């Protein structure tokens, strides 16, 4: 059995190990760990693909839905075992908007209150060479009080 803290740091900690009812994970030998999400997902795929288990019943015994099985299967086909790990939460990298970009966004919205974020995204990206989304622009406008919450 792997250390819970290690599994969490490695993004492999199963959020609900108590839902895993497959007999392999109930054995006392400790090889199969229901807290290891990668191991649980792999065994789910193996039981269906190699042993020919029914997807619905296998998914239930491993604590997943059929929909989750198909998502796991697709991820595994495209990315192998690493795709069975959890992904880091949140934005992959922070958006850093300097004062110039913030000032431009606020001034444009103040000049034209009906301006939609979708109309200004390309301008900002081209002019200031930053990656920004419509939602981020809306957030800036809301935060600085030039737009109501949408």
N, C-alpha and C positions, 0 to 999 in steps of 0.2 A: 504494500500500500504506500502510495506516494504521500509526501508531506503536503498538507492542505495549503500551506503558505507558498510552497514551491509551485503547486498547480495554479494557484491564483496569479502569481507573478508571471507564469508562462502562458496565461490566458487559456488554461486547460481545465479549470475547475468547473465541474458540472453544477449548475445553479440548483438543481433538484435531484440529488442522487437517490433520494428515498423513492422516487417514481420508477426506478429501474428494478424490475421484478424478474428479469431473465435468470434462469437457474445458474448460469455460469458465474454471475455476479453475486450469487447467494452462497457460493462455496466458501469454505473456511481456509482454503490454501492461500488466499490473498493475492493470487496472480491477477485476477480481474477486479479492478477497482471501480465501483460505480461513481466515485468522485472525479474520475478522469474522463472528461467529455470526449476526448479523441478516441480513447479505447472503446467507449460505449457506442459512439457513432460508427466506428470501424466494424465492431462486432455486429451491429445492426445490418450494415451493408453486407457483410460476409454471410450472415445467416440467411439473408434473402437471395443473394446472388450465387453463393456456393452450395448452401444446403437446400435451397429452394423453398424456404419458409414463405408463408403468406405474408404479404407486405403489411396488411392491416393488423394481424395478430402479432407479428414480430415488432412492429412499431409500438404497439401497446405494451408489450413485455419489456421494451427498452425505455419506456417512458416518453415516447414521442408520438406525434400525430402522423398520419399518412402524408400530409402536406410537407411536414418536416423531413420525412424520409426522402421524398423526391428532391427537395432542396439540397439535402446532404449528398444524395447520389449525383446530382449535377455538379455540385462543387467538387466532389471527389474525382469525377471524370475529367474536369478541367484543371484541377490543381493538386491532385493526389492527397496524401496524408496531411501535408501542411494546411490544406484548405479546411480540414476538420477542426482546426484550432479556432478559438474565438478571435474576433477582430478587436483591435483597440477601439474604445468608445470615443466619440467626438471627432472633431475636425483633424485631419492628418497633420496639418500645420497651421499655426495661428495666422489670422489675417492681420496684417499690420498696415493700418491706414495712418499716414502722417497728417499733420495739421493742414497741409495744402489740399490733400484729397478731401478731408473732412470739410474744410472751408468751401471747397467747390461744390460738394454735394448739398450742403446747407444753403449756400447762396442760390443755387439753381432751383431748389425747391421753394425758397422764399420768393424768388422772382416769379415762379410759375407753380402755384399751389396744386394745380391739376396734373402736374408732371408725374408720369408713372415711372417706377423704378426700371421697368423693362425698356423704356425709351432712352435711359441714360447709361445703362451697363456698358454698352460697346464704346460710348464716348469716353468713359472713365478708364476702361481697360486700354484703349488706344492712346489716350492722352497721357496717362500717368504710368502705364506699363505695370499695372497691378491686377491680380486675380480677384474679382469681386463678383458676388452674386446679387440677384434682385433682392433676395431676402436680407442680405447684409445692408444694402442701401436702405431698405425699409426700416431695418433696425436702427440705423444711424439717424434717420429722419425722426423716428419715434423717440429715441433717446434724447435728441436735442430739441424736441418739441416743435418741429416744423411740420409734423404729420400726425394724424390720429392713428391709433392702432387699427390695422386692417385685418 
